[in-house]
Amino acid sequence: MFIRSSRSQGRTYLRLVEGYRDAQGRSRHRQIAQLGRADQLTEDKVQSIIRGLKRHTGLPLVDGESAEFEPSRSLGGAWLLTEIWRALGLDTGLTRALRSSYRQFDLEAVIRSMVFNRLLDPQSKLGVLRWLERVHLPGVEQRCIDHNQLLRAMDALIEHREAVEAVVAEQVRPLLDQDLTVTFYDVTTVRIHGEHRLEADLRQPGMSKDTGGIARQFALGVVQTAEGLPIAHEVFEGNVAETKTLAPMITRLLERFRLQRVVVVADRGLLSLDNVDTLEALGREQGLAVDYILAVPGRRYGEFTEVMARLHPELAREAEAGGGEAVTETTWAGRRLVVAHNPERAVEHSAHRRRRIERVDELGQRLARRLDNQDAAKPGRGRRSSDRSAYQRFHKAVIEQRLSGIIKADLTAPAFHYEIDDDAWAAAERLDGKLLLVTSLDDREADEIVERYRSLADIERGFRALKGTLDIAPVHHRLPERIRAHALICFLALVVYRVLRMRLRANPPSGVHSVERVLETSETVQLHRLTLDGEPIQGISMAPPSVICSRAWR
């Protein structure tokens, strides 16, 4: 069979014609079907006829050998984050804040790519380009993004930092309590790579909160709300004292949000009388109620020995009678001091200290026996010891175990000798299980003050997200402005992370309990593209039931 055309009145008609042989064996043609005018047969009609013939004859509908598959791209996580990004208004807000006639690329899309990469698969800036090859970001022409655009986008972020932070504040303000905002502030350290030094370098050696040793780093301060929503951040030199970071952050917070009252909750490393005076002065200058709940650091517990000697018996009796934690209050340096006593934690602390003292005491007794044996002409194995070397070894053990206030060795004595101060030991045990909080709040019960402070643990989870899920460290940038831009990108990612977490808590899907799990599960949703018989086709793989049923991003 074949197609034959004919002309009539200036138009072309198509017919389906069959060839056959008659009884005499001569070749003949006969019309099987009239297909109509050629100019009225569209591509869809032709394809419909072809598919109908194949379907009724049992032939394959498509030619599998002609299929050309593109590499599949991950879609689920990027789509989910895009919905959060747009719901927050960050797409239009950043476009407005970063508008410029000098750029020939979509700056907001480039920034969004770097932010989403922090959440889905943290990479270096060059790694972002490789990541873009295997993910599909809705509304982003990712094939057009290059490394130069990533760096230019970082520079633009810092150039317009005030406008960008104003946009973030504008978008999160509806989520805040405008009458009483309890803000939680803490500082962490971020490791960096590289040895090259610059003028006004942020990368300074300081005590690392990750390793406990000295490392080259910068410090990052973050302010979060009581609900765990990040609202402000600042980058400091790596060797900055934590107590000097609080006032600049609160000043920035008051500039960004018009609040009637601010309650600052900060961890132990931030307590200083200078900070307290500064916060009170800020309140007077701004005409606001700037209150605080600051924890007393362990290194300053010695200043409260007399206070604890007076309060401990009462707290112990109350805890024993109530079978749980006891809370009381007094004054310190003219300010309200709230004290919480946890008897179970006190037992743990006391037992741990007792084991440390016993280890050091055992070392001291061994050293003394060795010296006595040497004096009795029984030196034993090894090098001969001396009172001075015994002092040095013993003193090192005391310092390592942080027991210098309880175990005291007289380094000036002619013979090795030490004493355990039972009074100091008893005073230390009275402080075990205690939480000491200095606060300016007079209209809140002591129990509520303790509860507010313990909510600070949520900001620690935010830092764990920064260092774990978002992988903020180590940082390979060396220019201060690029380091600040990297921190701002991670801050934007943390905002999206916490908003998604808030929505998950409000609408928890079955079987999914964390942001990380939601993003991991969403990665199974893939975008597939192929060309079949010359026709481009795309499809999306089915999402897992837990993702389909989730309303966390709605």
C-alpha positions as CSV (number, residue, x, y, z in Angstrom):
1,M,0.0,0.0,0.0
2,F,1.1,3.5,-0.7
3,I,-0.1,7.1,-0.7
4,R,-1.2,8.7,-4.0
5,S,-2.0,12.3,-4.5
6,S,-4.3,13.9,-7.1
7,R,-5.2,17.5,-8.0
8,S,-8.7,18.9,-8.2
9,Q,-9.7,22.6,-8.4
10,G,-6.3,23.7,-7.3
11,R,-6.2,21.4,-4.2
12,T,-4.2,18.3,-3.5
13,Y,-6.0,15.2,-2.2
14,L,-4.5,12.1,-0.6
15,R,-5.6,8.6,-1.0
16,L,-4.5,5.2,0.4
17,V,-4.0,2.9,-2.5
18,E,-3.4,-0.9,-2.6
19,G,-1.6,-2.7,-5.4
20,Y,-2.8,-6.2,-6.5
21,R,-3.0,-8.6,-9.5
22,D,-6.1,-9.6,-11.3
23,A,-7.1,-13.0,-12.6
24,Q,-5.0,-12.6,-15.6
25,G,-2.0,-11.7,-13.5
26,R,-1.9,-8.0,-14.5
27,S,-1.0,-5.4,-11.9
28,R,-3.9,-3.2,-10.8
29,H,-4.5,-0.4,-8.2
30,R,-7.5,0.2,-6.1
31,Q,-8.4,2.9,-3.6
32,I,-8.6,1.7,0.1
33,A,-9.4,5.0,1.8
34,Q,-9.8,8.8,1.0
35,L,-7.5,10.7,3.4
36,G,-8.7,14.1,2.5
37,R,-7.0,17.4,1.6
38,A,-3.3,17.5,2.1
39,D,-3.4,21.0,3.5
40,Q,-5.8,20.0,6.3
41,L,-3.8,17.0,7.5
42,T,-1.8,18.4,10.5
43,E,1.0,16.7,12.2
44,D,-1.2,15.6,15.1
45,K,-3.7,14.0,12.7
46,V,-1.0,12.2,10.9
47,Q,0.5,10.9,14.1
48,S,-3.0,9.9,15.3
49,I,-3.5,7.8,12.1
50,I,-0.1,6.2,12.5
51,R,-0.7,5.3,16.2
52,G,-4.2,3.9,15.3
53,L,-2.8,1.7,12.6
54,K,0.0,0.4,14.9
55,R,-2.4,-0.2,17.8
56,H,-4.9,-2.2,15.7
57,T,-2.2,-4.2,14.0
58,G,-0.3,-5.0,17.2
59,L,2.9,-3.2,16.1
60,P,5.0,-1.3,18.6
61,L,3.7,2.3,19.0
62,V,7.2,3.8,19.1
63,D,10.6,2.8,17.8
64,G,12.6,2.1,20.9
65,E,15.9,2.3,19.0
66,S,15.2,5.9,18.2
67,A,14.9,7.0,21.8
68,E,17.6,9.4,23.0
69,F,17.8,9.8,26.8
70,E,19.2,12.8,28.6
71,P,20.8,12.2,32.0
72,S,18.1,12.4,34.7
73,R,18.3,15.4,37.1
74,S,17.3,15.6,40.7
75,L,14.2,17.7,41.1
76,G,12.4,17.0,44.4
77,G,14.6,18.8,46.9
78,A,15.1,21.8,44.6
79,W,11.4,22.1,44.0
80,L,10.6,21.9,47.7
81,L,13.2,24.6,48.6
82,T,12.0,26.8,45.7
83,E,8.4,26.7,47.1
84,I,9.8,27.8,50.5
85,W,12.0,30.5,48.8
86,R,9.0,31.9,46.9
87,A,6.6,31.6,49.9
88,L,9.1,33.8,51.9
89,G,9.2,36.3,49.0
90,L,13.0,36.0,48.8
91,D,12.9,35.7,45.0
92,T,11.2,39.0,44.3
93,G,12.8,40.7,47.4
94,L,16.4,39.9,46.4
95,T,15.7,40.8,42.8
96,R,14.5,44.2,44.0
97,A,17.4,44.7,46.4
98,L,20.1,43.6,43.9
99,R,18.7,45.3,40.8
100,S,21.4,46.7,38.5
101,S,21.7,47.6,34.8
102,Y,25.3,46.5,34.7
103,R,24.7,42.8,35.1
104,Q,23.7,40.6,32.2
105,F,22.7,37.6,34.2
106,D,20.0,36.7,36.7
107,L,21.7,37.5,40.0
108,E,18.9,36.2,42.2
109,A,19.0,32.8,40.4
110,V,22.7,32.5,41.0
111,I,22.4,33.3,44.7
112,R,19.5,30.9,45.0
113,S,21.7,28.2,43.4
114,M,24.4,28.7,46.0
115,V,21.9,28.8,48.9
116,F,20.2,25.6,47.7
117,N,23.5,23.9,47.2
118,R,24.3,24.5,50.9
119,L,21.1,22.7,51.8
120,L,21.2,19.8,49.4
121,D,24.8,19.0,48.7
122,P,27.3,21.5,50.1
123,Q,30.2,22.1,47.7
124,S,32.9,24.7,46.9
125,K,32.0,27.3,44.4
126,L,33.5,25.2,41.6
127,G,31.6,22.2,43.1
128,V,28.3,24.2,42.7
129,L,28.8,24.1,38.9
130,R,29.3,20.4,38.9
131,W,26.2,20.0,41.2
132,L,24.1,22.1,38.7
133,E,24.8,19.5,36.0
134,R,22.8,16.9,37.9
135,V,20.0,18.9,39.5
136,H,17.0,20.9,38.0
137,L,16.3,24.2,39.7
138,P,12.8,25.5,38.7
139,G,13.0,28.9,37.0
140,V,16.8,28.9,36.7
141,E,18.8,28.8,33.4
142,Q,21.5,26.8,35.1
143,R,23.5,26.0,31.9
144,C,24.3,29.7,31.7
145,I,25.8,29.9,35.2
146,D,29.6,30.0,35.3
147,H,32.2,30.4,38.0
148,N,32.7,34.1,37.3
149,Q,29.0,34.7,37.9
150,L,29.2,32.9,41.3
151,L,32.0,35.2,42.5
152,R,30.3,38.3,41.1
153,A,27.1,37.3,42.9
154,M,29.0,37.0,46.2
155,D,30.5,40.4,45.7
156,A,27.1,41.9,44.9
157,L,25.7,40.3,48.1
158,I,28.2,42.2,50.3
159,E,28.0,45.4,48.2
160,H,24.2,45.4,48.9
161,R,24.4,43.6,52.3
162,E,22.2,46.2,54.0
163,A,19.5,45.9,51.4
164,V,19.7,42.1,51.4
165,E,19.4,41.9,55.2
166,A,16.5,44.4,55.1
167,V,14.7,42.1,52.6
168,V,15.2,39.1,54.9
169,A,14.0,41.1,57.9
170,E,10.9,42.3,55.9
171,Q,10.0,38.7,54.9
172,V,10.5,37.1,58.4
173,R,8.9,40.0,60.4
174,P,5.3,38.6,60.0
175,L,6.6,35.5,61.8
176,L,7.8,37.4,64.8
177,D,6.0,38.4,68.0
178,Q,6.0,42.2,67.8
179,D,5.2,42.9,71.5
180,L,7.7,40.7,73.2
181,T,10.6,39.2,71.2
182,V,12.8,36.8,73.1
183,T,16.1,36.6,71.1
184,F,18.8,34.0,71.6
185,Y,22.3,34.9,70.8
186,D,25.5,32.8,70.7
187,V,28.8,32.7,68.9
188,T,30.6,29.9,67.2
189,T,33.9,29.5,65.4
190,V,34.4,28.5,61.8
191,R,37.5,26.8,60.5
192,I,39.3,28.1,57.5
193,H,42.0,26.9,55.1
194,G,45.1,28.8,53.9
195,E,48.2,30.4,55.4
196,H,48.4,33.6,53.4
197,R,47.8,36.7,55.6
198,L,46.1,39.9,54.5
199,E,45.6,43.3,56.0
200,A,42.4,43.4,58.2
201,D,42.3,39.6,58.0
202,L,39.2,38.0,59.6
203,R,41.1,34.7,59.8
204,Q,42.9,34.8,63.2
205,P,44.1,32.1,65.5
206,G,41.8,31.5,68.4
207,M,40.3,28.8,70.6
208,S,38.2,26.6,68.4
209,K,34.8,25.4,69.6
210,D,35.2,22.3,67.3
211,T,38.6,21.0,68.3
212,G,39.1,22.7,71.7
213,G,42.6,23.8,70.5
214,I,44.0,26.8,68.8
215,A,43.0,27.1,65.1
216,R,42.9,29.7,62.4
217,Q,39.3,30.7,62.1
218,F,36.6,33.5,62.1
219,A,33.8,33.9,64.6
220,L,30.1,33.9,63.6
221,G,27.4,35.4,65.9
222,V,23.8,34.5,65.2
223,V,20.5,35.9,66.7
224,Q,17.5,33.6,66.7
225,T,13.9,34.0,67.9
226,A,12.3,31.8,70.6
227,E,10.9,29.8,67.7
228,G,14.4,29.2,66.3
229,L,14.2,31.6,63.3
230,P,17.5,33.3,62.5
231,I,17.0,37.1,62.1
232,A,20.5,38.5,62.2
233,H,24.2,37.5,62.0
234,E,27.6,39.0,62.1
235,V,31.2,37.9,61.3
236,F,34.0,38.7,63.7
237,E,37.8,38.1,63.8
238,G,38.7,34.6,64.9
239,N,40.4,35.9,68.1
240,V,37.6,38.1,69.3
241,A,36.4,37.9,72.9
242,E,32.8,36.7,73.0
243,T,31.9,39.3,75.5
244,K,32.7,42.0,72.9
245,T,30.3,40.7,70.2
246,L,27.0,41.0,72.1
247,A,26.5,44.8,71.9
248,P,27.2,45.2,68.2
249,M,24.7,42.4,67.5
250,I,21.9,43.8,69.6
251,T,22.5,47.2,68.0
252,R,22.1,45.7,64.6
253,L,19.0,43.9,65.8
254,L,17.3,47.1,67.0
255,E,18.2,48.8,63.7
256,R,16.6,46.0,61.7
257,F,13.4,45.4,63.7
258,R,11.2,48.0,65.4
259,L,10.4,46.1,68.6
260,Q,8.8,47.3,71.8
261,R,10.8,44.9,74.0
262,V,13.8,42.7,73.5
263,V,14.9,39.9,75.9
264,V,18.4,38.7,75.1
265,V,19.2,35.2,76.2
266,A,22.9,34.4,75.9
267,D,25.3,31.6,76.9
268,R,27.9,31.5,79.6
269,G,30.8,33.0,77.6
270,L,29.0,36.3,77.1
271,L,28.4,37.4,80.7
272,S,30.4,40.5,81.7
273,L,29.4,43.5,83.7
274,D,30.3,45.6,80.6
275,N,27.8,43.7,78.6
276,V,25.1,44.1,81.2
277,D,25.8,47.9,81.4
278,T,25.8,48.1,77.6
279,L,22.4,46.4,77.3
280,E,20.9,48.6,79.9
281,A,22.3,51.7,78.1
282,L,21.0,50.5,74.8
283,G,17.5,50.4,76.3
284,R,17.7,53.9,77.6
285,E,19.1,55.2,74.2
286,Q,16.4,53.5,72.1
287,G,13.5,54.1,74.5
288,L,13.0,50.3,74.6
289,A,12.9,47.6,77.2
290,V,16.1,45.8,76.5
291,D,16.3,42.9,79.0
292,Y,18.6,40.0,79.3
293,I,19.1,36.5,80.7
294,L,22.8,35.7,80.9
295,A,24.3,32.5,82.3
296,V,27.2,32.7,84.7
297,P,30.2,30.9,83.2
298,G,31.7,28.1,85.2
299,R,35.1,29.9,85.6
300,R,33.2,32.6,87.7
301,Y,31.4,30.2,90.0
302,G,34.0,30.8,92.6
303,E,32.5,34.3,93.1
304,F,29.3,32.7,94.3
305,T,30.8,30.5,97.0
306,E,29.2,32.5,99.8
307,V,25.9,32.7,98.0
308,M,25.7,29.0,97.4
309,A,26.7,28.3,101.1
310,R,23.5,30.1,102.0
311,L,21.2,28.8,99.3
312,H,22.3,25.2,98.9
313,P,20.6,23.7,102.0
314,E,17.3,25.2,101.0
315,L,17.6,24.1,97.4
316,A,18.6,20.5,98.5
317,R,15.6,20.2,100.8
318,E,13.2,21.6,98.2
319,A,14.6,19.2,95.5
320,E,14.3,16.2,97.8
321,A,10.8,17.1,98.9
322,G,9.6,17.7,95.3
323,G,11.5,14.9,93.8
324,G,12.9,17.1,91.0
325,E,14.6,20.4,90.2
326,A,14.4,23.3,92.7
327,V,14.6,26.9,91.7
328,T,15.2,30.0,93.9
329,E,16.5,33.5,93.5
330,T,18.6,36.2,95.3
331,T,20.6,39.2,94.2
332,W,24.2,39.6,93.0
333,A,26.0,42.9,92.2
334,G,22.6,44.6,92.6
335,R,21.0,42.4,90.0
336,R,18.5,39.5,90.1
337,L,20.2,36.1,90.3
338,V,18.1,33.0,89.6
339,V,19.5,29.6,90.7
340,A,18.3,26.2,89.6
341,H,19.4,23.0,91.2
342,N,19.2,19.6,89.5
343,P,19.9,16.9,92.1
344,E,20.6,14.2,89.5
345,R,23.0,16.4,87.6
346,A,24.6,17.3,91.0
347,V,25.2,13.6,91.8
348,E,26.8,13.1,88.3
349,H,29.1,16.2,88.7
350,S,30.2,15.2,92.2
351,A,31.0,11.6,91.2
352,H,32.9,12.8,88.2
353,R,35.0,15.2,90.3
354,R,35.6,12.6,93.0
355,R,37.0,10.2,90.3
356,R,39.3,13.0,89.0
357,I,40.5,13.8,92.6
358,E,41.1,10.1,93.3
359,R,43.2,9.7,90.1
360,V,45.4,12.7,90.9
361,D,45.7,11.6,94.6
362,E,46.8,8.1,93.5
363,L,49.4,9.7,91.2
364,G,50.6,11.9,94.2
365,Q,50.9,8.8,96.4
366,R,52.9,6.9,93.8
367,L,55.3,9.8,93.4
368,A,55.7,10.1,97.2
369,R,56.3,6.4,97.6
370,R,59.0,6.5,94.8
371,L,60.8,9.3,96.5
372,D,60.6,7.5,99.9
373,N,62.0,4.3,98.4
374,Q,64.8,6.3,96.8
375,D,65.7,7.8,100.2
376,A,65.6,4.2,101.7
377,A,68.1,3.0,98.9
378,K,65.4,1.2,97.0
379,P,65.2,3.2,93.8
380,G,63.3,0.7,91.7
381,R,63.4,0.7,87.9
382,G,63.8,3.7,85.6
383,R,65.5,7.1,86.0
384,R,66.0,8.5,89.4
385,S,63.3,11.0,90.4
386,S,63.6,14.2,92.3
387,D,61.2,16.3,94.3
388,R,61.3,19.0,91.6
389,S,60.4,16.5,88.8
390,A,57.6,15.0,91.0
391,Y,56.2,18.5,91.6
392,Q,56.2,19.3,87.9
393,R,54.5,16.0,86.9
394,F,51.9,16.3,89.7
395,H,51.2,20.0,89.0
396,K,50.6,19.2,85.3
397,A,48.1,16.5,86.3
398,V,46.3,18.9,88.6
399,I,46.0,21.6,85.9
400,E,44.8,19.0,83.3
401,Q,42.1,17.9,85.7
402,R,41.1,21.5,86.6
403,L,41.6,20.8,90.3
404,S,44.0,23.6,91.3
405,G,41.3,25.1,93.6
406,I,41.1,21.8,95.6
407,I,44.4,20.0,95.3
408,K,47.3,22.3,96.3
409,A,51.0,21.4,96.1
410,D,53.6,23.6,97.8
411,L,56.2,24.1,95.1
412,T,58.4,26.0,97.5
413,A,58.6,23.2,100.1
414,P,62.0,21.3,100.2
415,A,60.2,17.9,99.9
416,F,57.3,16.8,97.7
417,H,54.1,17.5,99.5
418,Y,50.4,18.3,98.6
419,E,47.1,18.7,100.4
420,I,43.5,18.3,99.5
421,D,41.4,21.2,100.6
422,D,38.2,19.6,102.0
423,D,36.5,23.0,102.4
424,A,37.1,23.9,98.8
425,W,35.9,20.4,97.8
426,A,32.7,20.9,99.7
427,A,32.2,24.4,98.3
428,A,32.6,22.9,94.8
429,E,30.1,20.2,95.5
430,R,27.6,22.9,96.6
431,L,27.8,24.3,93.1
432,D,27.3,20.9,91.4
433,G,24.0,20.7,89.4
434,K,23.5,24.5,89.6
435,L,22.5,26.8,86.9
436,L,23.1,30.5,87.7
437,L,21.3,33.1,85.6
438,V,21.7,36.9,85.9
439,T,18.6,38.7,84.6
440,S,16.9,42.1,84.4
441,L,13.4,40.6,84.1
442,D,11.4,41.4,87.2
443,D,8.0,40.4,85.8
444,R,8.7,36.8,85.2
445,E,8.8,33.9,87.7
446,A,12.1,32.3,88.4
447,D,10.9,29.0,86.8
448,E,10.1,30.8,83.6
449,I,13.5,32.5,83.5
450,V,15.2,29.0,83.7
451,E,12.8,27.7,81.0
452,R,13.6,30.6,78.7
453,Y,17.4,30.1,79.1
454,R,17.2,26.4,78.4
455,S,15.5,27.1,75.1
456,L,18.9,28.4,74.1
457,A,19.7,24.8,73.3
458,D,17.7,25.4,70.1
459,I,20.2,27.9,68.8
460,E,22.9,25.2,69.4
461,R,20.9,23.0,67.0
462,G,21.0,25.9,64.5
463,F,24.8,25.9,64.8
464,R,24.9,22.1,64.3
465,A,22.8,22.6,61.2
466,L,25.3,25.2,60.0
467,K,28.3,23.0,60.6
468,G,26.5,19.7,59.6
469,T,23.8,20.0,57.1
470,L,25.0,23.3,55.6
471,D,28.7,22.4,56.0
472,I,29.8,26.0,56.5
473,A,33.3,24.9,57.3
474,P,36.1,24.7,56.3
475,V,36.1,28.0,54.4
476,H,38.6,28.3,51.5
477,H,38.0,32.0,50.8
478,R,40.8,34.4,51.9
479,L,39.3,37.9,51.1
480,P,37.3,39.3,54.1
481,E,34.4,40.3,51.9
482,R,34.2,36.9,50.3
483,I,34.2,35.3,53.8
484,R,31.4,37.6,54.8
485,A,29.5,36.7,51.6
486,H,30.0,33.0,52.3
487,A,28.6,33.5,55.8
488,L,25.6,35.4,54.4
489,I,24.8,32.6,51.9
490,C,24.9,30.1,54.8
491,F,22.7,32.4,56.9
492,L,20.1,32.5,54.0
493,A,20.3,28.7,53.8
494,L,19.7,28.6,57.6
495,V,16.6,30.8,57.3
496,V,15.1,28.4,54.7
497,Y,16.1,25.4,56.8
498,R,14.5,26.7,59.9
499,V,11.3,27.8,58.1
500,L,11.0,24.3,56.6
501,R,11.6,22.9,60.1
502,M,8.8,25.1,61.6
503,R,6.4,23.9,58.9
504,L,7.3,20.3,59.5
505,R,6.5,20.7,63.1
506,A,3.2,22.3,62.3
507,N,2.3,19.6,59.8
508,P,4.5,16.5,60.4
509,P,4.3,14.0,57.6
510,S,4.2,10.3,58.6
511,G,7.6,8.7,58.7
512,V,9.6,12.0,58.3
513,H,10.8,13.7,61.4
514,S,13.6,16.1,60.3
515,V,14.5,18.5,57.5
516,E,17.4,16.3,56.5
517,R,15.1,13.3,56.1
518,V,12.6,15.3,54.0
519,L,15.4,16.6,51.7
520,E,16.9,13.2,51.4
521,T,13.6,11.6,50.6
522,S,12.7,14.3,48.1
523,E,15.9,13.6,46.2
524,T,14.3,10.4,44.8
525,V,12.0,12.7,42.7
526,Q,13.8,12.9,39.4
527,L,13.2,14.8,36.1
528,H,13.6,12.6,33.0
529,R,13.9,13.9,29.4
530,L,14.1,12.0,26.2
531,T,13.6,12.4,22.4
532,L,11.3,9.7,20.9
533,D,10.7,9.5,17.2
534,G,12.0,13.1,17.0
535,E,9.5,14.3,19.7
536,P,10.9,15.7,23.0
537,I,9.2,14.1,26.0
538,Q,9.7,14.8,29.8
539,G,8.4,13.2,32.9
540,I,8.8,13.2,36.7
541,S,9.3,10.1,38.7
542,M,6.8,9.4,41.5
543,A,7.5,10.9,44.9
544,P,7.5,8.7,48.0
545,P,4.2,8.7,49.9
546,S,5.7,10.6,52.8
547,V,6.7,13.5,50.5
548,I,3.4,13.4,48.6
549,C,1.4,13.6,51.8
550,S,3.5,16.3,53.4
551,R,1.9,19.7,53.7
552,A,5.1,21.2,55.2
553,W,5.7,23.5,52.3
554,R,2.2,24.6,51.6
